[in-house]
Protein backbone atom coordinates (compact mmCIF):
# COMPACT_ATOMS: atom_id res chain seq x y z
CA UNK A 1 0.00 0.00 0.00
CA UNK A 2 1.41 3.34 -1.00
CA UNK A 3 1.34 6.57 0.89
CA UNK A 4 0.77 5.35 4.41
CA UNK A 5 0.09 2.63 6.85
CA UNK A 6 -2.40 -0.14 6.19
CA UNK A 7 -5.51 0.74 8.26
CA UNK A 8 -5.99 -2.94 9.17
CA UNK A 9 -2.70 -3.05 11.06
CA UNK A 10 -2.67 -2.32 14.75
CA UNK A 11 -0.96 0.89 15.81
CA UNK A 12 2.46 0.42 17.35
CA UNK A 13 3.18 1.77 20.84
CA UNK A 14 4.61 5.26 20.88
CA UNK A 15 7.45 6.59 23.00
CA UNK A 16 9.80 3.60 22.91
CA UNK A 17 7.93 1.71 25.68
CA UNK A 18 8.77 -1.88 26.37
CA UNK A 19 6.43 -4.69 25.47
CA UNK A 20 5.79 -5.51 29.13
CA UNK A 21 4.74 -1.95 29.87
CA UNK A 22 2.47 -1.87 26.83
CA UNK A 23 0.97 -5.22 27.76
CA UNK A 24 0.26 -4.00 31.30
CA UNK A 25 -1.50 -0.91 29.93
CA UNK A 26 -3.60 -2.95 27.52
CA UNK A 27 -4.43 -5.49 30.24
CA UNK A 28 -5.50 -2.70 32.60
CA UNK A 29 -7.70 -1.24 29.86
CA UNK A 30 -9.26 -4.65 29.20
CA UNK A 31 -10.31 -5.33 32.81
CA UNK A 32 -13.19 -2.81 32.93
CA UNK A 33 -14.42 -3.98 29.54
CA UNK A 34 -14.44 -7.60 30.71
CA UNK A 35 -16.32 -6.68 33.89
CA UNK A 36 -18.88 -4.76 31.88
CA UNK A 37 -19.45 -7.70 29.53
CA UNK A 38 -19.30 -10.37 32.26
CA UNK A 39 -20.58 -8.98 35.55
CA UNK A 40 -19.88 -10.61 38.90
CA UNK A 41 -21.02 -14.24 38.80
CA UNK A 42 -24.08 -15.24 40.78
CA UNK A 43 -24.15 -18.01 43.37
CA UNK A 44 -25.79 -20.28 40.78
CA UNK A 45 -22.96 -19.59 38.32
CA UNK A 46 -20.36 -20.47 40.95
CA UNK A 47 -22.18 -23.69 41.86
CA UNK A 48 -22.39 -24.68 38.19
CA UNK A 49 -18.66 -24.04 37.71
CA UNK A 50 -17.87 -26.06 40.83
CA UNK A 51 -19.90 -29.01 39.54
CA UNK A 52 -18.20 -28.78 36.14
CA UNK A 53 -14.72 -28.68 37.65
CA UNK A 54 -15.54 -31.59 39.94
CA UNK A 55 -16.84 -33.57 36.96
CA UNK A 56 -13.71 -32.79 34.96
CA UNK A 57 -11.53 -33.97 37.83
CA UNK A 58 -13.44 -37.26 37.95
CA UNK A 59 -13.09 -37.71 34.17
CA UNK A 60 -9.36 -37.03 34.47
CA UNK A 61 -9.01 -39.73 37.13
CA UNK A 62 -10.95 -42.20 34.96
CA UNK A 63 -8.80 -41.39 31.94
CA UNK A 64 -5.57 -41.73 33.90
CA UNK A 65 -6.74 -45.08 35.27
CA UNK A 66 -7.52 -46.29 31.76
CA UNK A 67 -4.14 -45.07 30.52
CA UNK A 68 -2.49 -47.08 33.32
CA UNK A 69 -4.48 -50.23 32.47
CA UNK A 70 -3.75 -50.23 28.72
CA UNK A 71 0.02 -50.82 28.97
CA UNK A 72 -0.55 -53.50 31.62
CA UNK A 73 -3.04 -55.28 29.35
CA UNK A 74 -0.67 -55.08 26.39
CA UNK A 75 2.21 -56.41 28.50
CA UNK A 76 0.06 -59.36 29.59
CA UNK A 77 -0.90 -60.16 26.01
CA UNK A 78 2.71 -59.99 24.87
CA UNK A 79 3.72 -62.41 27.64
CA UNK A 80 0.98 -64.84 26.52
CA UNK A 81 2.27 -64.74 22.96
CA UNK A 82 5.89 -65.26 24.00
C-alpha positions as CSV (number, residue, x, y, z in Angstrom):
1,X,0.0,0.0,0.0
2,X,1.4,3.3,-1.0
3,X,1.3,6.6,0.9
4,X,0.8,5.4,4.4
5,X,0.1,2.6,6.8
6,X,-2.4,-0.1,6.2
7,X,-5.5,0.7,8.3
8,X,-6.0,-2.9,9.2
9,X,-2.7,-3.0,11.1
10,X,-2.7,-2.3,14.8
11,X,-1.0,0.9,15.8
12,X,2.5,0.4,17.4
13,X,3.2,1.8,20.8
14,X,4.6,5.3,20.9
15,X,7.5,6.6,23.0
16,X,9.8,3.6,22.9
17,X,7.9,1.7,25.7
18,X,8.8,-1.9,26.4
19,X,6.4,-4.7,25.5
20,X,5.8,-5.5,29.1
21,X,4.7,-2.0,29.9
22,X,2.5,-1.9,26.8
23,X,1.0,-5.2,27.8
24,X,0.3,-4.0,31.3
25,X,-1.5,-0.9,29.9
26,X,-3.6,-3.0,27.5
27,X,-4.4,-5.5,30.2
28,X,-5.5,-2.7,32.6
29,X,-7.7,-1.2,29.9
30,X,-9.3,-4.7,29.2
31,X,-10.3,-5.3,32.8
32,X,-13.2,-2.8,32.9
33,X,-14.4,-4.0,29.5
34,X,-14.4,-7.6,30.7
35,X,-16.3,-6.7,33.9
36,X,-18.9,-4.8,31.9
37,X,-19.5,-7.7,29.5
38,X,-19.3,-10.4,32.3
39,X,-20.6,-9.0,35.6
40,X,-19.9,-10.6,38.9
41,X,-21.0,-14.2,38.8
42,X,-24.1,-15.2,40.8
43,X,-24.2,-18.0,43.4
44,X,-25.8,-20.3,40.8
45,X,-23.0,-19.6,38.3
46,X,-20.4,-20.5,40.9
47,X,-22.2,-23.7,41.9
48,X,-22.4,-24.7,38.2
49,X,-18.7,-24.0,37.7
50,X,-17.9,-26.1,40.8
51,X,-19.9,-29.0,39.5
52,X,-18.2,-28.8,36.1
53,X,-14.7,-28.7,37.7
54,X,-15.5,-31.6,39.9
55,X,-16.8,-33.6,37.0
56,X,-13.7,-32.8,35.0
57,X,-11.5,-34.0,37.8
58,X,-13.4,-37.3,37.9
59,X,-13.1,-37.7,34.2
60,X,-9.4,-37.0,34.5
61,X,-9.0,-39.7,37.1
62,X,-10.9,-42.2,35.0
63,X,-8.8,-41.4,31.9
64,X,-5.6,-41.7,33.9
65,X,-6.7,-45.1,35.3
66,X,-7.5,-46.3,31.8
67,X,-4.1,-45.1,30.5
68,X,-2.5,-47.1,33.3
69,X,-4.5,-50.2,32.5
70,X,-3.8,-50.2,28.7
71,X,0.0,-50.8,29.0
72,X,-0.5,-53.5,31.6
73,X,-3.0,-55.3,29.4
74,X,-0.7,-55.1,26.4
75,X,2.2,-56.4,28.5
76,X,0.1,-59.4,29.6
77,X,-0.9,-60.2,26.0
78,X,2.7,-60.0,24.9
79,X,3.7,-62.4,27.6
80,X,1.0,-64.8,26.5
81,X,2.3,-64.7,23.0
82,X,5.9,-65.3,24.0
